[in-house]
Amino acid sequence: MELIKRYIQKNKNQYVLAVLLAILGVTAGLAAYLLLADIIVALIGNERESSFYLYRGIALLACLSLKEAFAALSTSVSHRATFQSLKEIREELSAKLFRMPLGNIMNVPSGKLKNIIVDQVDSMETTMAHIIPEMTANILGPIVLFTYMLILDWRLALVSLIPLLAGMLCMKSVMATYGKNYQKSVEINQGMNNAVVEYINGIEVIKAFNQSDASYKKYSDAVYDNAAFYYGWMKETMLGVSAYRKISPMSLLTILPLGICFSMNGSLPITSFITIIILSFGTIENIVTATKDRKSTRLNSSHPAGSR
């Protein structure tokens, strides 16, 4: 992590620009939700002025276009900075290898060197290119929207979080075993790399001494063990992750019944009720996106091949 921070600092200006562009993209998306809420409220209020809908429709399309444009620019800038950082990291690692005594290098399995220089460096790409700009923006956006929801009606704003909290409880068991599984994934992936490189490098000797079957079995066992581990890990986490992604966005289950009650007793204007319903989708969507990106990064860091 310290290495990532150091190279982010070296390309700080580009990463700051990527974050700013990502925030502008999320802001444009939030503005689209506000415009949509305004249009729906106007329809309910029997607004008949066609220019009202025309201007807001154009503004809505513009916001959605800006959202995609800023997101694409942010990704482009962050990737340019990231690939420059990865290049510099590999150059630094190579220079360090040249300075090491030959005896020390010969004692390190080729698979381990390949894992460090290729796989582990590649695994930094998702964190540096995606998480920094996108997660920052996807956390800031919901904070702004949720604050506005609190202003409209604090009661509905708070109950809208109940499905999200329930979804997070479903993820508790997944996160509890993450550390153990991550450590095992590093070990098993390194073992597979060593077996693959050893098999390829020694293919001539293997054929000369007629050891093809035994050597291939060692190689294939390492590959199958690696695949079986990740299959088991994904199977173990599937229920919790699926429950989180399905339950978290279901804010309507809590907003609708209470909102109807508040509207019927006169404590909640219908305009505020409709606006909160629309805004709740944007709030939860960005939070789920941010947490999804973070989980993807953790998986990619544990299985370098997954980052490509």
Buried (B, 14 or more C-beta within 10 A) or exposed (E): EEEBEEBBEBBEEBBBBBBBBBBBBBBBBBBBBBBBBBBBBBEEEEEEEEEEBEEBEEBBEBBBEBBEBBBEBBBEBBBBBBEBBBEBBBEEBEEEBEEEEEEEEEEEBBBBBBBBBBBBBBBBBBBBBBBBBBBBBBBBBBEBBBEBBBEBBEBBBEBBBBBBEBBBEBBEEBEEEBEEBBEEBBEBBBBBBBBBBBBEEBEEEBEEEEEEEEBEEEBEEBEEEBEEBBEEBEEEBEEBBEBBBEBBBBBBEBBEEBBEEBBEEEEBBEBBBBBBBBBBBBBBBBBBBBBBBBBBBBBBBBBBBBBE
